[in-house]
Amino acid sequence: MNLLRPDSFDKVLLPNAEAHCLPAWCYTDDEFFELERKQVFGRAWVGVGRQELLPNAGDYRTLDVAGTPIIIVRGEDGTLRAFSNACRHRGMRLLEGEGSCRAISCPFHGWKYKLNGDLLGVPHMEQAVGFDRQTFGLTPVRLEVSDGFVFVCLDPDQVSLKDWLGDFSERHAAYGFEKLRCTWQTTYEVDCNWKPFVEVFMEYYHLNWVHAQTFDEIAYKPPVPHEETSGNYTTVFGYHNEGSAAVIDKMADALPPIPGLPEDLQRATRYTMVFPGFIMAATKDCMWYFECHPLSANRSRFVLGTCFPEETIAMDGFEEIQKSYQERWHVAAQEDIDVLERQQLGLASPLATSGPLSHLEYAVGDLAKFIAGEVTPRS
Ligand code: FES
């Protein structure tokens, strides 16, 4: 590509205190978007939500990962699997949206697949010489679950999810992610590249300006210094006033803490980004995450999921109280989106440059270094 040169990321790769953000064209250029799709999202373990959202055999959802349509479906044996969403006969897209099915049937010529991907029935193929049903099951895609989160990976040579995540599970163990349950999902489509959305989630620098009118009561304190991780993720941990970071000016309504959460973590929030773009935050009483779905260089889709402990969900009035949490998530997202869509307009300027990063933005630098490493040709 024309814009990518050997020295493109020299300033990105400097130590954090000196590092710059990615060049502006990394947020706007169509060729770079395609390169990211292939080299970043096409090789990574990509976070795609929670396993409890598909609880029963036959429950499925469809989505695109790095431009590849896939199906995620729970089998009769309780195992969650992923497959290419393309019929092995002549490529028909098999399923749309989400739902539940007893088998996966192709609407074109009626080939039918079991929930484990095996080809079950094939009408009018008895005269096809050499046709072996056993070899035409759905094409599998790697899927693994960690801490209740579902990840898929298109690269057969990628390391295991456990190795990809390194010490992620240990670092988040106090929150008991595996025991939380997703209670609400909503989708945002945003006129910006995927990176500004995940970057703003991970930095404190903008809080006093973008959220000044909304999150005063929480009174964030500066995050603790940069934590080293052994996995493909970055994390920001900071203390704030009493209460949940997930509810605005209705602290009295805040739900009980996550069972067993140590007292000091009840006055703090941990923000984490599993590279490339799966972001989550855990606080006193809940956890919320965003799936990241890049659509083009300047348009992206994010699916917000919010999770609470089962004990909290069972409380009288939970549904009503949850509404004030939903309001907070929506207000925060919209305040960020208003800024990000303006940022995207600025980034598109031929005169846009990449500037230095504050210590409150180190996770932005971590993502930039990860991307630079993935898109740079390997010798
Ligand atoms: Fe699916 Fe023909 S394309 S049965």
Residues whose N, C-alpha, C, O or C-beta is under 5 A from the ligand:
A	BS01	FES	C87 H89 R90 G91 M92 C106 F108 H109 G110 W111
